[in-house]
Every structure is written in structure tokens, then in C-alpha cells.
Amino acid sequence: MKEKVTYQEAQELILNAVTPVGEEKVPLETSFRRVLAGDLIAAENVPAFDRSPYDGYAFRAEDTKEASPDHPVTLHILEEIAAGDVSHIPVTEGTAVRLMTGAPIPEGADAVCKYEDTVFAENEVILSSPSKPGDNIIYEGEDVKAGSVLAQRGSRIDTGIIGMLAAQHVVHPEVFRIPVVGVLSTGSELVELGEMPEPGKISNTNRYTISAALEECGCRPVYRGIVGDFPDEIAACIAEALQCCDALVMTGGVSVGKYDHTMQAMEQAGAKILFNGVKMKPGMACTYAVLNGKLIAGLSGNPASSLTNFHVIAASAFRKLSGRDPYLPEQIQVTLLNRFPKKSPGTRFLRGTLDLSEGKAGIRLSEDQGNIILRSMTGSNVMAVVPAGSGPQEVGTMLEGFLL
């Protein structure tokens, strides 16, 4: 077991401890936001044939090379092709075919002109400007060529990918199973929402914040209840949760107080402790372990502290567990838009909102950055990293950061 590791070491230790869960096939209509379990490779061209992007006329560009407003060209209309139909008569010299948006380009034609750029009657169309071969034609494979990689394994299915799956006739895409992650709250002082807290008791907000953070990572949180500060009971809850869950997140009991029994309970349940404590603020107090190949994240009971630790360390592992790749957060450089007055003997993480109004990435810090100030996470979508040994941070300071 390691004590007081850096946040980078903590990330590496737990990322090495997790692998994506199993795979399954799901109906395409329920696959949005699921994670692809294999590369999506095009089996056919899209579109599958040359087609028109407009309602208009298809003809030979050669027939219009001398066309002008003073000397228009008149072409005889052979037939009309609707979207979904195919042509039956080849286009030859002096002829054209009326066609609708999406209709196949008829044999012999190599250009299209929109309706509004022509003068037409039932059997003829008049063109007053020349066209070049290829004008207004969408060619076979212009969108997607057979054999190309459309999306990589680990990609979260978005609106574009689901459209590509449909275009390739993938009715049941193969995706990673959604990891089931238990959420266990420890602390004899906790009560559930809906119960009136007695003196000394507090409402269990961590249940909801951690569950929401897990959903953002692509996991399915399952609440495992509240357990008091008794190591035997906590150990039993850990063992029971991991019989049906792929991982477990616990809050509370990870400091060094008389009633902090999380690490003891983990060991009592048979878990191997990866590390205890991280050199960061907030979020220093934590214990991470593995039991039967399943990750246990023991976080602080302080709301902002537990969420900061989750975003900095645990989130990458849970994204990896869900099959996401890349699973590390997107790195970004941000400029401080308001002053942070405190010194940072250790690495400090500042919460705030991304501001692009000045044409560059800025971070507007939440008012209070304390360990217990959950309000500071409201609306936060970026964190900035203050290096260990730093003094107060002035407006305009450039810091490394990452998007939440």
C-alpha cells in the first residue's frame, strides 16, 4: 500500500487496476450514448450511387458549353425521375432528364442544373449558362467510402455515429455493457432525504452528487444505502455490494479520526489497498482498493472534497471501465479571471466555469473553494491546477487545467 501519492500516481494506479466490462448487442434505437465495442468500418459506399442534390435537370455538360443569356440552349426532356426511382432512358445529345432531389443521375448525364436556374415547359428546358462535367452531382462514396473507419472502438455513440450505423444497416451495434457501480454512504450522522435531521445529523447529499458524477462517466449507479461507523458492518456492505456491482464508490470514514473505519473495513472484506491519501487539496483524504478485480473508491464525506477527488482521480477509471477511449479528461490551458488569495503548499485544484468571451480560455473561479462548500461545484465545468509551492494566484495567471 502506498501513502500520500501524487494525483498522477493515483490516476495511474487505478487505471492499471480496471478494464472495460463485457460487451453486448443492443437495438440501434437504444444505442445513443452507448460506447462502441469495436471499430465501425464502412461495408459500402454512401451514397451508393451518383445522385442529384437538387430538384432540377440532368444533361450532358457538352451540350451547354455555348449557352448564354443571348444564346440559350434548349434540351428535350426524356422523362422524370423521382427519388427512389431509376432512369430508363440514357441521356444523349440535345436531351435532358427532369429529376428530384436524391434521384440517381441517369446514364449519359454528367451535370445537373437547379429548377430555379432554368426556364422549362412540359417537354423542354432552356439553359442560359454553361455547365462543367460534375456540376451539382453527389458522387457515389462522396460521404463514406467502403472500408473506411467511421468511428473507433471506445467512441460514445453520438448523433453522427448513430446516423452512420443506420447508413451501414447496423441494426444491433456491439457496445460495452454499462458498468453497474454501487454507491455506499458511511457515517452514523447521515439521514436520508425526507427525514427531518435531528440535532447533529446531516442529510446524505453525497448519494446524489456521486451518482450523478458516475452517470456522466457512462456508469449506472446503484444506491447501497447508509451504514454506520462500524467496521464489521461496513466490511459486510462492501462484500455484499461487489457481489452484484462492477465497482463501488464509498463516501466518509477515510480520514484519521476515531470513527474513520473505511480502510480497515476494506481490508477486513479482503480488499487490497492501492493507496491511502493523495497530495492534493481539496480531496486529500481518500482510500482506493481492489477486491476480486473490482475497484473500490473510498472518498471523503465532505461534498466538495469528494467530488474534486472523483473528477481528478476516479472519473478516468470509471470512463475506462465503461469502455470509453480516450478516458483521460481533455487538457486545457486557462487564464485566471479572478484572484485566488491563498498559498498552495501542495497541489491545489480550483473549480470554476469556462469563459471564452475574450477569445481565449479563461476560468472564472467559484466564490468559495473550501472542502465542504458544495455550492462551489454548481455550474463548474473546468478545473485549474495550482502547482505545489505556489503563492496567491493573480488575475491573468495561466494554469494547466482540464474540462469536467
VEXGU-511659 format. One record per atom (N, C-alpha, C): residue in three letters; x, y negated, z. Coordinates in pm, whole numbers, plus 50000, padded with zeros to 5 digits. Example, Ala and Ser with C-alpha at 12.3 -4.5 7.8 and 13.67 -1.06 7.14 Angstrom:
BEGIN
ala513195056950780ala512305045050780ala513205033050780ser512855022550708ser513675010650714ser512904999750787
end
This chain:
BEGIN
met500845011950000met500005000050000met500884987550000lys500484977749922lys501224965249916lys500484954449994glu501254945650057glu500674934750134glu500964921450065lys499954912650063lys500114898950014lys500814898249879val500204904049778val500754903749643val500374890749574thr501034887549463thr500604876149382thr499334879949307tyr498624869949258tyr497384873149186tyr497684880549057gln498854877948996gln499214885248874gln499474900048906glu500164902549017glu500404916449059glu499084923449092ala498194916249156ala496884921949191ala496104925749066gln496094916748968gln495414919848841gln495994932548779glu497314933448772glu497964944848708glu497644957848780leu497664957448914leu497404969648991leu496004975048966ile495004966348964ile493654971748947ile493344974748801leu493954967348708leu493744970548566leu494324984248533asn495424987648596asn496025000948576asn495185011948640ala494295008048730ala493515017948803ala492185021148738val491785013448636val490465015648576val490575018748427thr489655026748380thr489505029648237thr488025028248202pro487725025348077pro486315023848040pro485495036348070val484245034048103val483345045248129val482995052047998gly482165062348005gly481855070447887gly481085062947779glu480825070047670glu480175064147553glu478785070347533glu477965063047461glu476625067847428glu476135060947302lys475125066547240lys474495060247124lys473145054447168val472875042447120val471625035747158val470935030747032pro469625028747037pro468925022946922pro469465008946892leu469565005646765leu470104992646726leu469344981246792glu468024982646805glu467234971646860glu467514969047007thr468174978247076thr468514976047218thr470024974147237ser470754972347129ser472224972147139ser472824958347160phe472014947747155phe472544934147170phe473244932747305arg474474927347301arg475354925047416arg476004937947468arg475734949347407arg476474961347444arg477864960847381val478744969847424val480144969547381val480424981147286leu480924978047167leu481224988347067leu482274998147120ala482015011047103ala482965021247147ala483895025747035gly483775019846918gly484655022946806gly484625011646706asp485625011146619asp485635000746516asp484425002346423leu483844991146384leu482774991346284leu483414989146148ile483444999646066ile484074999145934ile482984999845827ala483064990645733ala482034989945629ala482065002245540ala480925008745526ala480825020345439ala480455016345296glu479945004045279glu479534999745146glu479674984645135asn479654979945012asn479744965644987asn478454958545026val478604946145071val477454937445097val477734923945031pro476884919544937pro475734926844884pro476164938644797ala475234947444772ala475544959744697ala475514957544546phe475144945344502phe475094942344358phe475244927244341asp475594922944221asp475644908644191asp474224903044196arg474044891644262arg472684886344275arg472674871144270ser471464865744260ser471294851344248ser471044845044385pro471674833644412pro471404826744539pro470194817544530tyr469624815944410tyr468544806344390tyr467424812344305asp466264805844311asp465254807544206asp465784799844085gly465894806543972gly466454799743856gly466484808543732tyr467494806243649tyr467604813343522tyr469034818743508ala469124831443459ala470414837543430ala470614837943280phe471844835043237phe472124834143093phe473624835943071arg474024835142944arg475444835542910arg476004821242917ala477054819342996ala477664806043006ala478114801042869glu478534810242782glu478994806642647glu477934798942570asp476664802142596asp475594795642521asp475374781142563thr475954776742674thr475704763142724thr476934754142716lys478014758842653lys479254751042658lys479124737442589glu478204735842498glu478004723042429glu476794715342483ala476184720142589ala474954713942639ala475244700342702ser474344690642677ser474454677242735ser473054671242736pro472874659942808pro471544653642807pro471094649642666asp472074645942582asp471704642042445asp471514654042353his472164665042386his472074677142303his471804689342393pro470604690142449pro470284701542537pro470214714642459val470354725442533val470284738842476val468984745442521thr468294751442427thr467054758442457thr467284773442446leu466914780642552leu467074795242555leu465714801942566his465574813142499his464324820942502his464294829842627ile463194829442701ile463064837342825ile462594851442791leu463394861242834leu463094875342804leu462114881542905glu462314878443032glu461484884543136glu461694877143267glu460964881243371glu461094875443504glu461434886643602ile462414884243690ile462844894443787ile462624888943928ala461814895644006ala461604892044147ala462654898844233ala462864893644354ala463744900244448ala463214914244474gly464094924244464gly463684938144481gly463454945244350asp463324937644239asp463184943744106asp464554944244038val464604950743924val465814951143842val465444947243700ser466454942443626ser466194938243488ser466054950443397his465324948643289his465104959343194his465634955843054ile465944943043033ile466374938442900ile467704931142916pro468754934942845pro470034927742854pro469904913542800val470634904442861val470694890742813val471654890142694thr471194884542586thr472014883342466thr472094868742424glu472774865842316glu472954852142271glu471614845142254gly471504833042314gly470304824942300gly469154828842390thr469394837642484thr468304842142572thr468644839742719ala467624840842802ala467794839242948ala466744847743018val466954849643147val466004857043231val465644848243350arg464354846843376arg463894839743495arg464044849343614leu464674844743724leu464854853643839leu464704845843969met464354853544073met464104847744205met465334849744295thr465354842244405thr466464843244500thr466654857744545gly467884862644532gly468204876244574gly468064886644465ala467514882744350ala467334892344241ala468674895844177pro468814908144124pro470064912144059pro470314904143932ile471594901543905ile471964894843780ile471794904843666pro471054901343563pro470824910943453pro472084913243370glu472124924643307glu473244928043219glu473414917343111gly474644913343087gly474934903542983gly475004889343034ala474374886043146ala474394872443200ala475624870543288asp476174858443290asp477334855643375asp477244841943442ala476044835843443ala475844823043510ala474374821543545val474104813043647val472734810343691val472584795243708cys471424790143672cys471094776043694cys469794775243773lys469754766443874lys468564764843956lys467384759343875tyr466184762943916tyr464984757943850tyr465004742743836glu465354735843948glu465224721343950glu466224714243858asp467214721643809asp468184715643716asp467844718743570thr466634723443546thr466224727143410thr464874720943377val464544721743248val463174719143203val462694732243142phe461564737243190phe461164750543145phe459684751043109ala459374760743027ala457994763842990ala457824778943008glu456704784042961glu456424798342982glu457464807142914asn457904803442795asn458774812342717asn460154806542688glu460444794542741glu461754788942713glu462234780142828val463554778342835val464164769842936val465174760842865ile465214748142907ile466104738342844ile467174734242944leu468434735542904leu469584732342988leu470314720442930ser470644710543018ser471274698142970ser472694696343019ser473284706843073ser474684706043116ser475334719743101pro476634720243079pro477304733143059pro477504740643190ser477604753443182ser477914762043297ser479174770043266lys479844774343372lys481024782743359lys480684796943403pro481394806843351pro481174820543399pro481344821343551gly480374827343617gly480424828743763gly479644818343838asp479174807743768asp478414797343838asp477164803243903asn477024800344035asn475824804044111asn475534818944107ile476584827044117ile476414841544127ile477074846344256ile476344853644336ile476904860344454ile477314874244409tyr478614877044412tyr479114889644358tyr479044901044459glu478954912944408glu478964924944492glu480184924744583gly479964927044713gly481064927344809gly481574913844851glu480914903044808glu481384889544844glu481314887244995asp480314892845060asp480184891645206asp481054902045276val480884914545239val481604925545304val482084935345198lys483344939145206lys483884949245114lys483974962645186ala483594973345117ala483664986745174ala485074989445224gly485164995345343gly486464998645402gly487014988145495ser486424976145495ser486944965545582ser486414967545725val487214962845823val486824963645964val485954951545996leu484714953946031leu483764943246057leu483794938746203ala484074947946292ala484184944846435ala485024955746499gln485804951846599gln486704961346662gln486124967346788arg486624978946821arg486274985646947arg486494975947062gly485534975247151gly485634966047264gly484934952947242ser484424950747120ser483694938347091ser482284939247149arg481854928247207arg480484927647255arg479574924347137ile478524932047119ile477654930347003ile476894917147015asp477204907946921asp476504895146916asp475564895046796thr475024883346766thr474044882646656thr474674886346522gly475944882446502gly476614885846377gly476884900646364ile477384906846472ile477704921046468ile476444929446451ile475374925646519ile474144933646506ile473614932746364gly473814921246299gly473434919946158gly474274928846068met475584929646097met476474938246019met476124953046039leu475784956646161leu475354970446186leu474124973846102ala473174964446100ala471954966746022ala472284967645873ala473174958945825ala473534959045684ala474234971945643gln474894978445740gln475574991145712gln474705003145747his473445000645776his472465011345804his472835019545927val473455013046026val473785019846151val472575018846243val471845029446254val470595029546331val470865031346480his471905039046513his472255041646652his473755039346672pro474165026846698pro475595024246718pro476115031046844glu477395034746840glu478035040846957glu478615029747043val478205029447168val478625018847261val479105025147391phe479805017047470phe480185021747603phe478975021447696arg478925031347781arg477885031447883arg478065019447975ile476985013648021ile477065002348114ile477495007648251pro478625002748305pro479055007648436pro478055003848545val477795013248632val476945010748748val477865007548865val477724995748923val478614991149030val477784988349155gly478124995249262gly477444992949388gly477864979849451val476934973249520val477204960849593val476814963349739leu477814963349824leu477614966549966leu478024954550051ser477114949850135ser477404938450222ser477674943550364thr478794939250421thr479114943250558thr479044931050649gly478614933350772gly478554922550871gly477284923250953ser477434924651084ser476274925651173ser475494912651181glu476104901851129glu475434888851133glu474494886551017leu474464895750919leu473714893450796leu472264897850809val471394890150743val469984894150729val469594892250584glu468574899750539glu468104898650402glu467254886150385leu467194881350259leu466314870150230leu464874874350259gly464124865150313gly462754868250352gly462634870350501glu463764873650565glu463784874850710glu464224861450768met463594857250876met463974844850941met465214847351026pro466364841050989pro467584843451067pro467454838951211glu467784847751303glu467834844251444glu469114836351469pro469244830151583pro470484822851614pro471714831951596gly472694826951523gly473924834651498gly473864843251374lys472694844651312lys472554852851191lys472594843951066ile472984849750952ile473024842250826ile472404850650714ser471864843950615ser471264850950502ser472344856850412asn472044868250353asn473014875550270asn473004870150127thr473724859050106thr473784853349971thr474754860849881asn475794867149940asn476804874049858asn476184885049772arg475144891049821arg474454901549742arg474104896149604tyr473614883949597tyr473124878349472tyr474244872449387thr475184865649449thr476274859749371thr477154870549308ile477484880849385ile478344891549332ile477604899649225ser476324902049246ser475544909449146ser475504901649014ala475314888549022ala475284880348901ala476634880548832ala477724879648909ala479074879948851ala479344893248782leu478854904148839leu479034917248776leu478264918148645glu477054912648642glu476284912748517glu477004904948408glu477644893848445glu478424886148348glu479564894448289cys480054904048365cys481144912648318cys480644924748240gly479344925948224gly478784937048149gly478474949248232cys478374947648364cys478074958848453cys476634957948503arg476164969148558arg474814969548615arg474954970848767pro474734959848841pro474864960548986pro473714968149051val474054975849153val473034983049231val473284979649378tyr472324973349438tyr472494969049577tyr472444981049672arg473454981749760arg473564993049854arg473234989049997gly472734976850017gly472274972850149gly473324966150236ile472934964050360ile473804957950462ile474204968650561val475464968650599val475944977650704val476664969350809gly476454972750935gly477064965351043gly478564967751055asp479194961051148asp480644961551164asp481084973951242phe480794985551185phe481144998351247phe481865006951143pro483145009851164pro483945016651060pro483365029851014asp482805037851106asp482235050751065asp481065048750968glu480215039050998glu479045036550913glu479485030950777ile480475022050780ile480965016250654ile481575027150567ala482385035950628ala483015046950553ala481965055950490ala480905058850564ala479835067350511ala479135060550394cys478935047450404cys478285039950295cys479165039750170ile480475038550189ile481395038750076ile481315052050003ala481425062950078ala481395076250018ala480075078849947glu478985074750009glu477665076949950glu477495068849822ala477945056249823ala477795047549705ala478555053049586leu479765058149609leu480605062649498leu480205076449446gln479215082649507gln478675094949450gln477805091949328cys477245079849322cys476345076449213cys476755063849137cys477815057249179cys478255044949114cys479655046849054asp479955038748953asp481265039348888asp482305031148962ala481885022149047ala482775013649125ala481945007449236leu482635000449326leu481944994549440leu482564981049473val481724971049499val482184958149550val481594956349688met482484953149783met482074950749921met482414936449958thr481594930550045thr481924917250096thr481924917650248gly482924910750306gly483024909850450gly483994919950509gly484554916250624gly485374925550700gly486774928050647val487334918650569val488654920950509val489744912150570ser489404904750676ser490414896550741ser491074904550853val491584897850955val492344904851060val491654903651196gly490374900551195gly489644898951319gly489304912351384lys488794911451506lys488464923351584lys487384931751516tyr486514925251440tyr485404932451378tyr485574934151227asp486794932351180asp487074934151037asp487574948351014his486674957050965his486974971450957his486974976850814thr486934968250714thr486774973150577thr487934982150535met489174977750557met490304985950513met490334999250589gln490074998850719gln490025011150799gln488955020550745ala487805015150710ala486705023350660ala487035029250523met487715021450438met488145026750309met489045038850327glu490025037550416glu490955048650440glu490235060450502gln489295057650590gln488535068350655gln487695075950552ala487255069050449ala486475075550342ala487365083450247gly488695081650259gly489615088950173gly490205080850060ala489975067750061ala490465059249952ala491955056149969lys492605053749857lys493995049149855lys493995033949841ile494605027149936ile494655012549933ile495695008249830leu495294999849736leu496214994349637leu496984982549692phe496264973349754phe496914961849818phe495934955349915asn496524947950008asn495734941050109asn496194926450114gly495354917550068gly495664903350068gly496384898949941val496074886649899val496674880849779val497144866749813lys498294863049758lys498854849649782lys498134839349697met496934835749740met496124826049667met495154819649763lys494644807949724lys493644801049803lys492684794049708pro491364795449732pro490744804849826pro490794819149773gly490364828649856gly490314842549814gly491464851049861met492254846049956met493424853350003met493034866650068ala492004866450152ala491604878550224ala490854888050131cys491394899950112cys490754910050027cys491484923250048thr490814934050013thr491424947250011thr490874954849891tyr491774959949808tyr491364967649690tyr491884981949706ala491054991349666ala491395005449684ala490805013649571val491205026449566val490675035849468val490285048649539leu489105053749509leu488645066449565leu488115075049451asn488755086549432asn488365095649324asn488335088649189gly489335080149166gly489445073149039gly488505061249023lys487785057849128lys486825046849121lys487305035049204leu487185023149147leu487685010949211leu486745006449322ile487355002349433ile486634995849543ile487234982049562ala486424971749546ala486884958049566ala486294952949696gly487154950649793gly486724945149921gly487024930349925leu485974922049923leu486134907549916leu485724901050048ser486134888550061ser485794880850179ser484294879050191gly483854876550315gly482444873250335gly482124858750306asn483174850350298asn482964836350263asn482554835250117pro481404829150086pro480874829549949pro481814824349842ala482354812349857ala483234806749754ala484524814549745ser485024819249858ser486254827049860ser486074840249785ser484964847049810ser484734859949745ser484544858149595leu483824847649553leu483624845449410leu484914841449339thr485754833349406thr487024829549346thr487904841849326asn487994850149428asn488784862349417asn488224871249307phe486914872149299phe486294880449195phe486694875549056his486544862549031his486854856948899his488334858448864val489204856248961val490644856348935val491164870548918ile490704879849000ile491304893249005ile490364904048953ala489164904849010ala488304916448983ala487644916148847ala487284904148797ala486474903248676ala487114910348557ser488424908948541ser489104915448428ser488954930548434ala489074936148556ala488944950548571ala487534955348540phe486534947548580phe485164951748551phe484824950048403arg485414940048338arg485234939248193arg485894951148124lys487074955148172lys487744966848115lys486914979448140leu486344980548259leu485504992048292leu484324993148197ser483804981648154ser482654981548063ser483044983747918gly484364984647892gly484834987047756gly485264974647682arg485084962847742arg485414950347674arg486914949647643asp487244944447525asp488624942247486asp488664930547387pro489334919547421pro490174917547538pro489334915847665tyr489934919647777tyr489234918747904tyr489794907847994leu490984902747962leu491534891648039leu490814878748003pro490694869348097pro489984856848068pro490744848447966glu490014840047895glu490624831347794glu491414820247864gln492714819447835gln493574809447896gln493374795847828ile493554785247906ile493354771847853ile494164762047937gln494654751347875gln495284740447949gln494254729547970val494174724648094val493174714548127val493834702648195thr493254691148174thr493734678848237thr492794675248351leu493354672148468leu492534668348583leu491854654948556leu490554654348577leu489784642048558leu489464635248690asn489694642148800asn489604635748931asn490694641349022arg491114633549117arg492284636649201arg491964647849300phe492984656549322phe492874666449430phe493914662749535pro493484659049656pro494394652649751pro495254661949836lys494984674749836lys495674683649929lys496954689449870lys497874693049960lys499064700549920lys498674715249898ser499484722249821ser499214736449792ser500484744649821pro500694748649946pro501864756949978pro501874770049899gly500684775649877gly500534787749795gly499744784549670thr499654794249579thr498894792249457thr497434789249491arg496924778649431arg495554774449460arg494734774149330phe493474778149342phe492564778049228phe491484767649253leu491364758449157leu490384747749167leu489204750649075arg487984749049127arg486784751449049arg486264738548990gly485734739248870gly485184727348810gly484474730048679thr484094719348613thr483394720448484thr484284715248372leu484184721648257leu484964717748141leu484354705248078asp485224695548049asp484784682847991asp485594680347863leu484894679747749leu485564677647620leu485274663847562ser484744654847644ser484274641947594ser485394633147541glu486614634847589glu487734626647544glu488514633147430gly487974643747375gly488644650347264gly489704660247307lys489824662947437lys490734673047487lys490094679747607ala490634691247646ala490034698947755ala490384692647889gly489354688347960gly489544682948094gly488744691048194ile489154690648320ile488394697348426ile487934686848526arg486634686648548arg486064677748648arg485794686148772leu486594683748877leu486554692348994leu485254690949071ser484804702249126ser483684701849218ser484104693949342glu483144687949409glu483464678749518glu484254685249631asp483814696749678asp484454703049793asp484964716749751gln486254719149770gln486884731549725gln487104741449841gly486414739649952gly486614748150069gly486184762550046asn486744771550132asn486474785950120asn485004789550134ile484284781850213ile482894785750243ile481894777450163ile482384768550076ile481474759350007ile480984765749878leu479884772949886leu479314779449768leu478854769249666arg478434757449714arg477954746949623arg479004743449518ser480284745149551ser481354741549458ser481364750349334met480704761949339met480654770849224met479494767549130thr478584758849175thr477424755649093thr477844748548965gly477534754448850gly477884748548723gly479334750248682ser480154756148768ser481574757748736ser481754767548620asn482554763648523asn482814772548410asn484294773248374val485144767548460val486584768048436val487304767148571met488454773548579met489314772548697met490684767848654ala491294759348737ala492654754648714ala493564760448820val494794763548782val495754769848872val496784759448915val496844756949045val497854747949101val499004756649151pro500224754949097pro501354763549137pro501694761949285ala502184772649345ala502624772349484ala503704761849503gly503654754649617gly504634744449647gly504304730849591ser503094729249537ser502714716449476ser502154706849581gly502314693949553gly501704683649634gly500334680149581pro499774668949624pro498484664449570pro498534663149418gln497424666049355gln497334665849208gln496604653249163glu497324645249082glu496784632449039glu495954633948911val495114624048887val494344623448762val495314623348645gly495014631448544gly495884632448427gly496874643848431thr496984650648547thr497884662148557thr497394673348468met498334679548396met497994690848309met498234703848386leu497244712648389leu497334725248462leu496924736848371glu497504748548399glu497014760548334glu495674764348394gly494814770148315gly493524774148366gly492934785148283phe491704788948315phe491004799148237phe489514796848245leu488834801048140leu487384799448133leu486694810548210leu485604807148277leu484834817248351leu483804823348257
end
